[in-house]
Amino acid sequence: EDIPPMQLKDGVFRCIMQLYDCLLTEVHERCKKGLSLAKRLNSSLAFFCYDLLSIIEPRQVFELGKWRHVNHKIPARLQGG
């Protein structure tokens, strides 16, 4: 039986947003020290987001990336540039 994705309450979503922000900041900091670890952390973050897609509404998952991209500069090395 398929369970529809749930809409998270604002407080819970803010906690996930803070976790996402913390992890992406760590990826950015590790990128300065060694690209290998940064790539592994970035992959883990991608799997985290992918798993979120099966639990919560996709719109909320995409809001995480949009919020981070708008509010912070993501290093070009992590964007594939």
MARBA-3410 file (N, C-alpha, C, O; in Angstrom, 1 decimal):
81
0.8,-1.2,0.0,0.0,0.0,0.0,0.9,1.2,0.0,1.8,1.4,0.8 ~ 0.6,2.1,-0.9,1.4,3.4,-1.0,0.9,4.4,0.0,-0.3,4.6,0.1 ~ 1.8,5.0,0.7,1.5,6.0,1.7,1.8,7.3,1.1,2.9,7.5,0.6 ~ 0.8,8.2,1.0,1.1,9.5,0.4,2.2,10.3,1.2,2.2,10.2,2.5 ~ 3.0,11.2,0.6,3.9,12.0,1.3,3.3,12.9,2.3,2.1,13.4,2.0
3.9,13.2,3.4,3.3,14.1,4.4,3.8,15.5,4.3,5.0,15.7,3.8 ~ 3.0,16.4,4.7,3.4,17.8,4.8,3.9,18.0,6.2,3.1,17.9,7.1 ~ 5.2,18.4,6.3,5.7,18.6,7.6,5.3,19.9,8.2,5.0,20.9,7.5 ~ 5.1,19.9,9.5,4.8,21.2,10.2,6.0,22.1,10.1,7.1,21.6,9.9 ~ 5.8,23.4,10.2,6.8,24.4,10.0,8.0,24.2,10.9,9.1,24.3,10.5
7.8,23.8,12.2,8.8,23.6,13.2,9.7,22.5,12.8,11.0,22.6,12.9 ~ 9.1,21.4,12.3,9.9,20.2,11.9,10.7,20.5,10.7,11.8,20.1,10.5 ~ 10.0,21.2,9.7,10.7,21.5,8.5,11.9,22.5,8.7,12.9,22.4,8.1 ~ 11.7,23.4,9.7,12.8,24.3,10.0,14.0,23.5,10.6,15.2,23.8,10.3 ~ 13.7,22.5,11.4,14.8,21.7,11.9,15.5,20.9,10.8,16.8,20.9,10.8
14.8,20.4,9.8,15.4,19.7,8.7,16.2,20.7,7.9,17.3,20.4,7.4 ~ 15.7,21.9,7.7,16.4,23.0,7.0,17.7,23.3,7.7,18.7,23.6,7.0 ~ 17.7,23.4,9.0,18.9,23.7,9.7,19.9,22.6,9.6,21.1,22.8,9.4 ~ 19.4,21.3,9.6,20.3,20.2,9.5,20.9,20.2,8.1,22.2,20.0,7.9 ~ 20.1,20.4,7.1,20.6,20.5,5.7,21.6,21.6,5.5,22.7,21.5,4.9
21.4,22.8,6.1,22.3,23.9,6.1,23.6,23.6,6.7,24.7,23.9,6.2 ~ 23.5,22.9,7.9,24.7,22.5,8.6,25.6,21.6,7.8,26.8,21.7,7.7 ~ 24.9,20.6,7.2,25.6,19.6,6.4,26.3,20.2,5.2,27.4,19.9,4.8 ~ 25.5,21.1,4.5,26.1,21.8,3.3,27.2,22.7,3.7,28.2,22.9,2.9 ~ 27.1,23.4,4.8,28.2,24.2,5.3,29.5,23.3,5.6,30.6,23.7,5.3
29.3,22.2,6.1,30.4,21.2,6.4,31.0,20.8,5.1,32.3,20.7,5.0 ~ 30.2,20.5,4.1,30.7,20.2,2.8,31.6,21.3,2.2,32.7,21.1,1.7 ~ 31.1,22.5,2.4,31.9,23.7,1.9,33.2,23.8,2.7,34.2,24.1,2.0 ~ 33.2,23.7,4.0,34.4,23.8,4.7,35.4,22.6,4.4,36.6,22.9,4.3 ~ 34.9,21.4,4.2,35.8,20.3,3.9,36.3,20.5,2.5,37.4,20.0,2.2
35.6,21.2,1.6,36.1,21.4,0.2,37.4,22.2,0.3,38.3,22.0,-0.6 ~ 37.6,23.0,1.3,38.8,23.8,1.4,40.0,23.0,1.8,41.1,23.3,1.5 ~ 39.7,21.9,2.5,40.7,21.0,3.1,41.0,19.8,2.2,42.2,19.4,2.2 ~ 40.0,19.3,1.6,40.3,18.1,0.7,39.0,17.8,0.0,38.0,17.5,0.5 ~ 39.1,17.8,-1.3,38.0,17.6,-2.2,37.4,16.2,-2.0,36.2,16.0,-2.2
38.2,15.2,-1.7,37.7,13.8,-1.6,36.6,13.7,-0.6,35.5,13.1,-0.8 ~ 36.9,14.1,0.6,35.9,14.0,1.7,34.7,14.9,1.4,33.6,14.5,1.7 ~ 34.9,16.1,0.8,33.8,16.9,0.5,32.8,16.2,-0.5,31.6,16.4,-0.4 ~ 33.4,15.5,-1.5,32.6,14.8,-2.4,31.7,13.7,-1.8,30.6,13.5,-2.1 ~ 32.4,13.0,-0.8,31.6,11.9,-0.1,30.5,12.5,0.7,29.4,12.0,0.8
30.8,13.6,1.4,29.8,14.3,2.2,28.7,14.8,1.4,27.5,14.7,1.7 ~ 29.0,15.4,0.2,28.0,15.9,-0.7,27.1,14.8,-1.2,25.9,14.9,-1.4 ~ 27.7,13.6,-1.5,26.9,12.4,-1.9,26.0,12.0,-0.9,24.8,11.6,-1.1 ~ 26.5,12.0,0.4,25.6,11.6,1.5,24.4,12.6,1.6,23.3,12.1,1.9 ~ 24.7,13.8,1.5,23.6,14.8,1.5,22.6,14.6,0.4,21.4,14.8,0.6
23.1,14.2,-0.8,22.2,14.0,-1.9,21.3,12.8,-1.6,20.1,12.8,-1.9 ~ 21.9,11.7,-1.0,21.1,10.6,-0.6,20.0,10.9,0.5,18.9,10.4,0.4 ~ 20.4,11.8,1.4,19.5,12.3,2.4,18.3,13.0,1.7,17.2,12.7,2.1 ~ 18.6,13.8,0.8,17.5,14.5,0.1,16.6,13.5,-0.7,15.4,13.7,-0.8 ~ 17.3,12.6,-1.3,16.6,11.6,-2.1,15.6,10.8,-1.2,14.5,10.5,-1.6
16.1,10.4,0.0,15.3,9.7,0.9,14.1,10.5,1.4,13.0,10.0,1.6 ~ 14.4,11.8,1.6,13.3,12.7,2.0,12.2,12.7,1.0,11.0,12.9,1.4 ~ 12.5,12.6,-0.3,11.5,12.6,-1.3,10.5,11.5,-1.2,9.3,11.6,-1.6 ~ 10.9,10.4,-0.5,9.9,9.3,-0.3,9.1,9.5,0.9,8.1,8.7,1.2 ~ 9.4,10.5,1.7,8.7,10.6,3.0,7.8,11.9,3.0,6.7,11.8,3.5
8.4,13.0,2.6,7.7,14.2,2.6,7.3,14.7,1.2,7.8,14.2,0.2 ~ 6.5,15.7,1.1,6.1,16.3,-0.2,7.4,16.8,-0.9,8.2,17.5,-0.4 ~ 7.5,16.4,-2.2,8.7,16.9,-3.0,8.9,18.4,-3.0,10.0,18.9,-3.0 ~ 7.8,19.1,-2.9,7.9,20.6,-2.9,8.8,21.0,-1.7,9.6,22.0,-1.8 ~ 8.6,20.4,-0.6,9.4,20.8,0.6,10.9,20.4,0.4,11.7,21.2,0.9
11.2,19.3,-0.2,12.6,18.9,-0.5,13.2,20.0,-1.4,14.3,20.4,-1.2 ~ 12.5,20.4,-2.4,13.0,21.3,-3.4,13.2,22.7,-2.7,14.1,23.5,-3.1 ~ 12.4,23.0,-1.7,12.5,24.3,-1.0,13.9,24.3,-0.3,14.5,25.4,-0.2 ~ 14.4,23.2,0.2,15.7,23.1,0.9,16.8,23.6,-0.1,17.5,24.5,0.3 ~ 16.8,23.1,-1.3,17.8,23.5,-2.2,17.7,24.9,-2.7,18.6,25.6,-2.8
16.4,25.3,-2.9,16.2,26.7,-3.3,16.6,27.7,-2.3,17.2,28.7,-2.6 ~ 16.2,27.4,-1.0,16.5,28.3,0.1,18.0,28.4,0.2,18.5,29.6,0.4 ~ 18.7,27.3,0.1,20.2,27.4,0.3,20.8,28.1,-0.9,21.8,28.9,-0.7 ~ 20.4,27.9,-2.1,21.0,28.5,-3.2,20.7,30.0,-3.2,21.6,30.8,-3.6 ~ 19.6,30.4,-2.8,19.3,31.9,-2.8,20.0,32.6,-1.7,20.4,33.7,-1.9
20.1,31.9,-0.5,20.7,32.6,0.7,22.2,32.4,0.8,22.8,33.1,1.7 ~ 22.8,31.6,0.1,24.2,31.3,0.3,24.9,31.0,-1.1,24.2,30.5,-2.0 ~ 26.1,31.4,-1.3,26.8,31.0,-2.5,27.4,29.6,-2.3,28.1,29.4,-1.4 ~ 27.0,28.8,-3.2,27.5,27.4,-3.2,28.8,27.4,-4.1,28.8,27.9,-5.2 ~ 29.9,26.8,-3.5,31.1,26.8,-4.3,31.0,26.2,-5.7,30.3,25.2,-5.8
31.6,26.8,-6.7,31.5,26.3,-8.1,32.1,24.9,-8.2,31.6,24.2,-9.0 ~ 33.0,24.6,-7.3,33.6,23.2,-7.4,32.6,22.1,-7.1,32.7,21.0,-7.6 ~ 31.6,22.5,-6.2,30.6,21.5,-5.9,29.4,21.5,-6.9,28.6,20.6,-6.9 ~ 29.3,22.6,-7.7,28.2,22.7,-8.6,28.7,22.1,-10.0,27.9,22.0,-10.9 ~ 29.9,21.6,-10.0,30.3,20.9,-11.3,31.0,21.9,-12.2,31.3,21.6,-13.3
31.3,23.1,-11.7,32.0,24.2,-12.5,33.4,24.2,-12.3,34.1,25.0,-12.9
END
